[in-house]
Amino acid sequence: MRLYVSILAVSALSISACGKKPVEAPKAEQTVKADEAKKDEPKKDEAKVEPVKEEPKKEEPVKEEPKPVAAVDKIEGVSKGIENWAAGKFEDTTANFTDDAVLYNVGSPKGAEVKGKQAIIDYWKAQVAGMTEVKAKAGRIIDAGELTIVEAVMTGKVAVKGADGVDVTKEVALPMAMVIAHNAEGKVTSQWNFMDEVSLLQQVGAIPGLPEGFVAAKLPETTEVVKGEANPANVELCKTFMGKMKPDTIEAAITEHMADDFAMVDFMSGKSIAKADMAGHMKTWMAMVADTTMTAEKQLSVGEYVVDLTTMTGTFKGGIPGVEAKDQKVTTHMLEVSRVVDGKFKSWAGYGNGMELLSQLGVLGGAAEKPADGEKPADGATAQAGELGVPECDKFIKAMTACIEKAPAAAKDAVAGSFKQSVDAWKQAIATGGDAAKSALKTGCESAYTAAKQGMGAMCPGVAWE
């Protein structure tokens, strides 16, 4: 299942002509007194001289040069774009896109790059199929000149099968971020979406692992608009802190560079984390991906805010349930928004896609390990060979097998590899857990079927999903 939200800035470039008001013709001479008129009356033999009337001066209108798109136009466009997207008005959402605009869904194994306005419209229609009561709103819009950065929340409802076979409505809520680029005419040329698909799948029950005590994000009540000058000192602070993100230096960095009232929201759990808990939180991630290196690909500063587009590389050492650690080299991407006041961090938010990491580890539709020379890549038939004896799971396996057989060649091996791993894991669970494991798998397979139907339908439209 894949779901993306996208917004755009809708703005119009206007060229106006302005000119000065034509000069008015002078008014006629006022009539002088009768006695003076008689005195000044010309003699019969003198020619009467008429006053010369001036013609109005004509001035050519001054033509103004095209102006850059006003920040307020982009900001208003963002809000309107969100409103149209949530209402399913995708043609209106892309009204200000160039015909060859590109949508990047960062970290997504499927739909990572969608080219062309019409392709983007078709993509969105396929991705939101099955969702109802979709709402979305921006909590913060940062005008960084060439780029507009948006932090938003999307909510909606998805119907899935419950343990007793009855339809259950699952509510989902996802924080997300977008980076939008405009050309000189104010048209959207490209957009990057950062959204955690793993959290979405966990919330609908398609995969396990939703953190205990999960707190769903709420739609923002208001939208903060951030404009201002760049602050190089804040950018340097972010670079300094990034360089200290090592197990032996992180605690000192937190003490030195974070304000006492610092707070961040962990989007995986939805919980707020204070300064006192940051060291433990960050060390947990550092243990999962050792030898971490953070690289800022692009940094933008607007007023108190710094936006970093970062790339993280490291070695996976374990920590994800059901995923074997083999010292795999991984690379992920993130958009980070920091607020700096008086030289210290006041808040931080990071947006990424957990699917990017899982894909590199061969899980959930990602890249499976490359088969050895002469070995045939995993396919749907291999995964299906040996039904589980759980009707809900066998239904899912049958549909996925048919879908994989019809999938594009570029995606077939990647999806089939992770699918086979999932089926093998289910077989192992049944072998060790018996009927109890079968009962537990029932709900998970129903949810997996619903998620696959919604998320993969566009890739294999010929499959008859029930």
C-alpha positions as CSV (number, residue, x, y, z in Angstrom):
1,M,0.0,0.0,0.0
2,R,1.3,3.3,-0.9
3,L,-0.2,6.7,-0.1
4,Y,1.2,10.1,-0.9
5,V,0.0,13.5,-0.4
6,S,1.1,16.3,-2.6
7,I,0.5,20.1,-2.6
8,L,1.5,22.8,-4.9
9,A,1.8,26.6,-5.0
10,V,-0.7,28.2,-7.2
11,S,0.2,31.6,-8.2
12,A,-0.3,33.9,-11.2
13,L,2.2,36.2,-12.8
14,S,0.6,39.4,-13.8
15,I,2.0,42.1,-16.1
16,S,0.3,45.4,-15.8
17,A,0.8,48.5,-17.9
18,C,0.7,51.9,-16.3
19,G,0.7,55.4,-17.8
20,K,0.4,59.0,-16.6
21,K,-3.0,60.7,-16.9
22,P,-3.2,62.8,-20.1
23,V,-2.5,66.5,-19.6
24,E,-5.8,68.4,-19.6
25,A,-6.3,71.2,-22.1
26,P,-6.2,74.6,-20.4
27,K,-9.6,76.2,-19.7
28,A,-11.0,79.1,-21.7
29,E,-10.1,82.7,-20.5
30,Q,-12.6,84.1,-18.1
31,T,-14.7,87.0,-19.3
32,V,-13.3,90.3,-18.2
33,K,-15.3,93.1,-17.0
34,A,-17.5,94.9,-19.6
35,D,-15.7,98.2,-19.4
36,E,-12.3,96.6,-19.7
37,A,-13.5,94.4,-22.6
38,K,-14.7,97.5,-24.4
39,K,-11.4,99.3,-23.7
40,D,-9.4,96.4,-25.1
41,E,-11.6,95.7,-28.1
42,P,-9.5,95.7,-31.2
43,K,-10.0,98.4,-33.7
44,K,-11.7,97.5,-37.0
45,D,-8.6,97.7,-38.9
46,E,-6.7,95.4,-36.5
47,A,-6.8,91.7,-36.8
48,K,-8.2,89.9,-33.8
49,V,-5.8,87.4,-32.3
50,E,-7.3,84.2,-31.0
51,P,-5.6,82.5,-28.0
52,V,-3.6,79.4,-29.0
53,K,-5.0,76.1,-27.6
54,E,-2.6,73.5,-26.5
55,E,-3.2,69.9,-27.6
56,P,-3.2,67.3,-24.8
57,K,0.2,65.6,-24.5
58,K,0.2,61.9,-25.3
59,E,2.6,59.7,-23.3
60,E,3.3,56.0,-24.1
61,P,2.4,53.6,-21.3
62,V,5.3,52.4,-19.3
63,K,5.7,48.7,-19.5
64,E,6.7,46.9,-16.3
65,E,9.1,44.1,-16.2
66,P,7.7,40.7,-15.0
67,K,8.1,40.4,-11.2
68,P,9.0,37.3,-9.2
69,V,6.1,35.4,-7.7
70,A,5.1,37.1,-4.5
71,A,5.6,35.0,-1.3
72,V,2.0,35.5,-0.3
73,D,0.9,34.0,-3.6
74,K,2.9,30.8,-3.0
75,I,1.7,30.5,0.5
76,E,-2.0,30.9,-0.5
77,G,-1.4,28.4,-3.2
78,V,-0.1,25.8,-0.7
79,S,-3.2,26.1,1.4
80,K,-5.5,25.9,-1.6
81,G,-3.5,23.0,-3.0
82,I,-3.9,21.0,0.2
83,E,-7.6,21.7,0.2
84,N,-8.0,20.5,-3.4
85,W,-5.9,17.4,-2.9
86,A,-7.9,16.3,0.2
87,A,-11.1,16.8,-1.8
88,G,-9.8,14.7,-4.6
89,K,-9.6,17.6,-7.0
90,F,-6.3,16.6,-8.5
91,E,-6.7,18.5,-11.7
92,D,-7.1,21.7,-9.7
93,T,-4.2,20.7,-7.5
94,T,-1.9,20.5,-10.5
95,A,-3.3,23.5,-12.3
96,N,-0.1,25.4,-11.7
97,F,2.2,22.5,-12.5
98,T,4.3,22.6,-15.7
99,D,3.4,19.8,-18.1
100,D,6.7,18.1,-17.4
101,A,6.7,18.5,-13.6
102,V,8.2,15.7,-11.6
103,L,7.0,14.3,-8.3
104,Y,9.5,12.6,-6.1
105,N,8.3,10.3,-3.3
106,V,11.5,10.1,-1.2
107,G,12.4,6.7,0.0
108,S,9.5,4.9,-1.7
109,P,10.4,1.7,-3.5
110,K,7.4,2.2,-5.8
111,G,6.5,5.5,-7.3
112,A,9.7,7.1,-6.3
113,E,9.6,9.3,-9.4
114,V,6.5,10.3,-11.3
115,K,7.1,12.5,-14.4
116,G,4.5,14.7,-16.1
117,K,1.4,16.4,-14.9
118,Q,-1.1,13.8,-16.1
119,A,1.0,11.0,-14.7
120,I,1.0,12.7,-11.3
121,I,-2.8,13.0,-11.4
122,D,-3.3,9.4,-12.3
123,Y,-0.8,8.3,-9.6
124,W,-2.7,10.2,-6.9
125,K,-6.0,8.8,-7.9
126,A,-4.7,5.3,-7.6
127,Q,-3.0,5.9,-4.3
128,V,-6.0,7.3,-2.4
129,A,-8.4,4.7,-3.7
130,G,-10.1,3.1,-0.6
131,M,-9.5,6.0,1.7
132,T,-12.4,8.1,3.0
133,E,-12.8,11.3,5.0
134,V,-9.4,12.5,3.8
135,K,-8.3,15.8,5.4
136,A,-5.0,17.6,5.3
137,K,-3.6,20.9,6.6
138,A,-0.3,22.7,6.7
139,G,1.1,23.5,10.2
140,R,4.0,25.5,8.9
141,I,4.9,27.0,5.5
142,I,8.5,28.3,5.1
143,D,9.2,30.7,2.2
144,A,12.9,30.1,1.3
145,G,12.9,31.9,-2.0
146,E,13.6,29.4,-4.7
147,L,11.9,26.7,-2.6
148,T,8.8,26.5,-0.4
149,I,8.9,24.0,2.5
150,V,5.7,22.7,4.0
151,E,5.1,20.7,7.2
152,A,1.6,19.2,7.2
153,V,-0.6,16.4,8.6
154,M,-2.9,14.1,6.6
155,T,-5.7,12.1,8.2
156,G,-8.2,9.6,6.8
157,K,-10.0,6.3,7.2
158,V,-9.3,2.9,5.7
159,A,-11.7,-0.1,5.9
160,V,-10.0,-3.4,6.7
161,K,-11.1,-6.9,7.9
162,G,-11.2,-7.5,11.6
163,A,-10.3,-10.7,13.4
164,D,-13.9,-11.9,13.0
165,G,-14.1,-11.1,9.4
166,V,-16.2,-8.0,9.9
167,D,-15.1,-4.8,8.2
168,V,-13.3,-2.5,10.7
169,T,-12.5,1.2,10.0
170,K,-9.0,2.2,10.8
171,E,-8.1,5.9,11.3
172,V,-4.7,7.0,10.0
173,A,-2.8,10.1,10.7
174,L,0.6,11.0,9.1
175,P,2.9,13.9,9.5
176,M,4.7,14.8,6.3
177,A,6.8,17.4,4.7
178,M,7.1,18.7,1.1
179,V,9.6,20.8,-0.8
180,I,8.3,22.6,-3.8
181,A,10.3,24.3,-6.6
182,H,9.0,27.0,-8.9
183,N,10.3,28.4,-12.2
184,A,10.6,32.1,-13.0
185,E,7.0,32.2,-14.1
186,G,5.7,30.8,-10.8
187,K,5.0,27.3,-12.1
188,V,5.7,24.2,-10.0
189,T,8.5,22.2,-11.7
190,S,9.2,19.6,-9.1
191,Q,8.1,18.5,-5.7
192,W,9.6,16.2,-3.1
193,N,7.4,14.3,-0.6
194,F,8.6,13.0,2.7
195,M,6.2,10.6,4.4
196,D,6.6,7.5,6.5
197,E,4.7,4.7,4.7
198,V,5.8,2.2,7.4
199,S,3.7,4.1,10.0
200,L,0.7,4.0,7.6
201,L,0.9,0.3,7.2
202,Q,1.3,-0.2,10.9
203,Q,-1.7,2.0,11.7
204,V,-4.0,-0.1,9.5
205,G,-2.5,-3.4,10.8
206,A,-0.9,-4.5,7.6
207,I,2.4,-5.0,9.3
208,P,3.2,-5.3,13.1
209,G,5.3,-3.0,15.1
210,L,3.2,0.0,16.0
211,P,4.8,1.4,19.1
212,E,3.0,0.9,22.4
213,G,1.1,3.9,23.4
214,F,1.2,5.4,19.9
215,V,-0.2,8.9,19.7
216,A,-1.7,9.8,16.4
217,A,-0.9,13.2,14.9
218,K,-3.7,15.8,14.8
219,L,-4.5,18.3,12.1
220,P,-2.9,21.7,13.0
221,E,-5.3,24.3,14.2
222,T,-3.4,27.1,12.5
223,T,-0.8,27.5,9.9
224,E,2.5,29.3,10.8
225,V,4.0,31.3,7.9
226,V,7.7,31.8,8.1
227,K,9.5,34.5,6.1
228,G,12.6,36.4,6.8
229,E,16.3,36.8,6.1
230,A,18.8,34.0,6.2
231,N,20.8,33.5,9.4
232,P,24.3,32.0,8.6
233,A,25.0,31.4,12.3
234,N,22.1,29.1,12.6
235,V,23.3,27.1,9.6
236,E,26.7,26.7,11.2
237,L,25.1,25.5,14.4
238,C,23.4,22.7,12.6
239,K,26.6,21.7,10.8
240,T,28.4,21.7,14.1
241,F,25.8,19.5,15.8
242,M,25.6,17.1,12.9
243,G,29.3,16.6,13.2
244,K,28.9,15.6,16.8
245,M,26.3,12.9,16.2
246,K,28.5,10.1,17.5
247,P,28.0,7.8,20.5
248,D,30.9,9.4,22.4
249,T,30.1,13.0,21.7
250,I,26.3,13.2,21.4
251,E,25.6,13.8,25.1
252,A,28.0,16.8,25.3
253,A,26.5,18.2,22.1
254,I,23.0,18.0,23.5
255,T,24.0,19.7,26.8
256,E,25.8,22.5,24.9
257,H,23.6,23.2,22.0
258,M,20.0,22.4,23.1
259,A,17.8,24.9,25.1
260,D,16.5,23.6,28.4
261,D,13.0,23.6,27.1
262,F,13.9,21.8,23.9
263,A,11.2,19.4,22.6
264,M,10.7,17.3,19.6
265,V,8.0,14.9,18.4
266,D,9.0,11.4,17.6
267,F,6.8,10.7,14.6
268,M,7.1,6.9,14.9
269,S,5.5,6.9,18.4
270,G,3.8,10.3,18.2
271,K,5.3,11.2,21.6
272,S,7.1,14.3,22.6
273,I,10.7,14.0,23.7
274,A,12.4,16.5,26.0
275,K,16.1,17.4,26.2
276,A,16.7,15.0,29.1
277,D,15.6,12.0,27.0
278,M,17.3,13.0,23.8
279,A,20.6,11.2,24.4
280,G,19.0,7.9,25.0
281,H,16.7,8.3,22.0
282,M,19.5,9.1,19.7
283,K,21.8,6.4,21.0
284,T,19.2,3.8,20.2
285,W,19.2,4.8,16.6
286,M,23.0,4.9,16.5
287,A,23.1,1.4,17.8
288,M,20.8,0.3,15.1
289,V,22.8,1.9,12.3
290,A,26.5,2.0,13.3
291,D,29.2,4.2,11.8
292,T,26.5,6.8,11.0
293,T,27.5,9.6,8.7
294,M,25.2,12.6,8.2
295,T,25.7,14.8,5.1
296,A,23.8,18.0,4.5
297,E,23.0,18.0,0.8
298,K,21.3,21.4,1.0
299,Q,20.7,23.8,3.8
300,L,18.3,26.7,3.9
301,S,17.9,29.4,6.6
302,V,14.8,31.6,7.1
303,G,14.6,33.6,10.3
304,E,14.8,31.3,13.3
305,Y,14.4,28.1,11.1
306,V,17.0,26.0,9.4
307,V,15.9,23.4,6.8
308,D,18.4,20.5,6.1
309,L,18.1,18.0,3.3
310,T,20.3,15.2,4.6
311,T,21.7,11.9,3.6
312,M,22.5,9.3,6.2
313,T,24.8,6.3,5.6
314,G,25.8,3.5,8.0
315,T,25.8,-0.2,8.7
316,F,22.7,-2.0,9.9
317,K,23.4,-3.8,13.2
318,G,19.9,-5.0,14.0
319,G,17.0,-3.7,16.1
320,I,14.1,-4.2,13.7
321,P,12.0,-7.3,14.7
322,G,12.1,-10.1,12.2
323,V,15.0,-8.5,10.2
324,E,18.3,-10.3,10.3
325,A,21.4,-8.0,10.6
326,K,24.1,-8.9,8.2
327,D,26.1,-5.6,8.4
328,Q,24.1,-4.3,5.4
329,K,25.2,-0.9,4.2
330,V,22.2,1.4,4.1
331,T,21.5,5.0,2.9
332,T,18.5,7.0,3.8
333,H,17.3,10.6,3.2
334,M,15.5,13.0,5.4
335,L,14.2,16.5,5.6
336,E,14.9,18.2,9.0
337,V,13.4,21.5,10.3
338,S,15.1,23.0,13.3
339,R,14.2,26.2,15.2
340,V,17.1,28.1,16.8
341,V,16.7,30.8,19.4
342,D,19.6,32.7,21.0
343,G,22.1,30.2,19.6
344,K,20.4,27.0,20.9
345,F,18.0,24.5,19.4
346,K,14.4,25.0,20.6
347,S,12.7,22.3,18.5
348,W,13.5,19.8,15.8
349,A,11.4,17.7,13.3
350,G,12.6,15.1,11.0
351,Y,10.7,13.6,8.0
352,G,11.7,10.5,6.2
353,N,10.3,7.2,4.9
354,G,11.0,4.0,6.9
355,M,10.3,2.1,3.7
356,E,13.6,3.3,2.3
357,L,15.5,1.4,5.0
358,L,13.3,-1.7,4.9
359,S,13.6,-1.9,1.2
360,Q,17.4,-2.0,1.4
361,L,17.1,-4.8,3.9
362,G,14.8,-6.9,1.6
363,V,11.6,-6.3,3.5
364,L,8.2,-5.0,2.4
365,G,8.5,-4.5,-1.3
366,G,12.1,-3.5,-1.3
367,A,15.2,-4.9,-3.0
368,A,15.9,-8.5,-2.2
369,E,19.4,-9.9,-2.0
370,K,20.8,-10.4,-5.5
371,P,20.5,-14.1,-6.5
372,A,23.7,-16.0,-7.0
373,D,24.9,-16.7,-10.5
374,G,22.7,-19.2,-12.3
375,E,20.0,-18.9,-9.5
376,K,16.5,-17.9,-10.7
377,P,15.1,-14.9,-9.0
378,A,12.2,-15.5,-6.6
379,D,8.8,-15.4,-8.2
380,G,5.2,-15.6,-7.2
381,A,4.9,-19.3,-8.0
382,T,7.7,-20.1,-5.6
383,A,6.1,-18.1,-2.8
384,Q,2.7,-19.8,-3.4
385,A,4.1,-23.3,-3.5
386,G,2.8,-24.5,-0.2
387,E,-0.3,-22.8,1.1
388,L,-0.4,-22.0,4.8
389,G,-3.8,-23.5,5.6
390,V,-5.1,-20.1,6.7
391,P,-7.7,-19.0,4.2
392,E,-7.0,-15.3,4.7
393,C,-3.3,-15.8,4.0
394,D,-3.8,-18.1,1.1
395,K,-6.1,-15.5,-0.5
396,F,-3.4,-12.9,-0.1
397,I,-0.7,-15.2,-1.5
398,K,-2.9,-16.0,-4.6
399,A,-3.6,-12.4,-5.4
400,M,0.0,-11.3,-4.8
401,T,1.3,-14.1,-7.0
402,A,-1.0,-13.0,-9.9
403,C,0.0,-9.4,-9.4
404,I,3.8,-10.1,-9.4
405,E,3.4,-12.1,-12.6
406,K,1.9,-9.0,-14.3
407,A,4.2,-6.4,-12.7
408,P,6.7,-4.5,-14.8
409,A,10.1,-6.2,-15.1
410,A,11.9,-3.4,-13.2
411,A,9.7,-4.0,-10.1
412,K,9.0,-7.7,-10.3
413,D,12.2,-9.1,-8.7
414,A,12.2,-6.5,-5.9
415,V,8.5,-7.1,-4.9
416,A,8.7,-10.9,-5.3
417,G,11.8,-11.2,-3.2
418,S,10.3,-9.4,-0.2
419,F,7.0,-11.2,-0.7
420,K,8.7,-14.6,-0.6
421,Q,10.5,-13.6,2.6
422,S,7.2,-12.7,4.2
423,V,5.6,-16.0,3.2
424,D,8.6,-17.9,4.5
425,A,8.4,-16.1,7.8
426,W,4.7,-17.0,8.1
427,K,5.5,-20.7,7.4
428,Q,8.2,-20.7,10.1
429,A,5.8,-19.1,12.6
430,I,3.2,-21.7,11.9
431,A,5.8,-24.5,12.2
432,T,6.7,-23.3,15.6
433,G,3.5,-21.9,16.9
434,G,0.9,-24.2,15.4
435,D,-2.8,-23.2,15.6
436,A,-2.1,-20.2,17.8
437,A,0.2,-18.8,15.1
438,K,-2.5,-19.4,12.5
439,S,-5.0,-17.6,14.5
440,A,-2.7,-14.6,14.9
441,L,-1.8,-14.5,11.2
442,K,-5.5,-14.3,10.2
443,T,-5.9,-10.7,11.0
444,G,-2.5,-9.7,9.6
445,C,-3.1,-11.4,6.3
446,E,-6.5,-9.7,5.9
447,S,-4.9,-6.4,6.5
448,A,-2.0,-7.2,4.2
449,Y,-4.5,-8.1,1.5
450,T,-6.4,-4.8,1.9
451,A,-3.1,-2.8,1.9
452,A,-1.8,-4.7,-1.2
453,K,-5.1,-4.2,-3.1
454,Q,-4.9,-0.4,-2.5
455,G,-1.2,0.0,-2.9
456,M,-0.4,-2.3,-5.8
457,G,-3.6,-2.1,-7.8
458,A,-2.0,0.5,-10.2
459,M,1.0,-1.8,-10.8
460,C,-1.2,-4.8,-11.8
461,P,-4.6,-3.5,-12.9
462,G,-5.5,-6.8,-14.5
463,V,-5.7,-8.7,-11.2
464,A,-9.2,-9.4,-9.9
465,W,-8.9,-8.2,-6.3
466,E,-12.0,-9.1,-4.3
